[in-house]
Amino acid sequence: MNSYLIKNVSVLGAAPTDLLLRDGVVAEAGPGLSAPGAGVIDADGLVALPGLVDLHTHLREPGREDAETVETGSRAAATGGYTAVCAMANTSPVADTAGVVEQVWRLGREAGLVDVQPIGAVTVGLAGERLAELGAMADSAARVRIFSDDGHCVADPRLMRRALEYVKAFDGIIAQHAEEPRLTEGAQMHEGEVSTRLGLTGWPAVAEEAIIARDVLLAEHVGSRLHICHVSTAGSVEVLRQAKARGVRVTAEVTPHHLLLTDSVVSGRAELGSPALANNWSPAGAYDPVYKVNPPLRTAVDIAALRAALVDGVIDIIATDHAPHAVEDKECEWAYARPGMLGLETALSIALDVLGPEWDLIAERMSRTPARIAGLTEHGHDPAPGTPANLTLVDPAARRVIDPAESASRSRNTPYARMTLPGRIVATFLRGEATVLDGKAVK
């Protein structure tokens, strides 16, 4: 089907109208449209959003295809309403050369479900010792503009400064995993009352906050662009607030799980940042590794600060940190489990809980701003005549119980199992081609 007529859809919550998708763009918009030969979608009660953009996705290929591939991760992304994702560099081999980032980019094009934009490593092998081939990756077919050692902090301040200076030449971005490693040796979860009670070594909030404070000063000194990955503490919010007030070129993301799940779920208690979602839900059990993530789940106080910062713009975007893992890496003792959670298929539901049906704000935090940060010019456009037909249709009235077995991802490590979440993605379109219809991927 090369054209679709979407009938009676509400664009960003406005009055119902029709959208005609043809030749990769929104060809027409307005009530009462007709288009002989086009596929007709009855969108009564549905909301049209610009296709979602994720700045932080782990697709695992090359190297860990048992956990995820570019194709299966792309399918999960499309099912979650995404039309573009940025693939992190901690693959095997690491995406620290032009050859590897081009491989990931081509695999994304072959899958054809979302646009896959590789993120390059900052340092060779993520080892934090010498800069990777930043210029070669920037000049490659993948046109890399964001670089991150995510999973590892660029802890050496001299190396971090050099990286910021290097990417400034082409307006690139260093995306930092903010974790002072000397403060988190052996850490298993957030340092606090719960970790003490459970006997698990704590990951202190200051380990994140200290690196963010250092790096905003370096970015301010160099005049370069800095992005902070998965902000998780109230203290980090205040550091970012002050930096933005000074005009530092810093942006920040928060994950869905850091907006909802408290460290108490590690002890088997259903304490969430949203009391409404805690009703009729209980965690998988104490010490369940599905809740192990880096940075760790924090306190209710941190969640409240993160939610407020997302609304007022101190935190710029929601990014999933979608981190699929093979069964043996999660169904094991807590200490040996790998950190990470699935996120692509449930992110919009968490956003609806945090922001409510504020569709313009959701579009800003999950599409327009991440597309702008990443330089993805075809994405982040509200559906209107002449714009690329990258969009998603949402049923805001739907409620769904999360079943890991139904995930489009190759992995099953969702922390939301058995939770009833609001909203459902009904359809997703990439350049006018349906990638999801009736909630299911069509490829």
Summary of the structure (lengths in Angstrom):
residues: 443
radius of gyration: 20.8
end to end distance: 13.2
largest distance: 66.4
contacts: 1662
relative contact order: 0.16
helix: 33%
strand: 23%
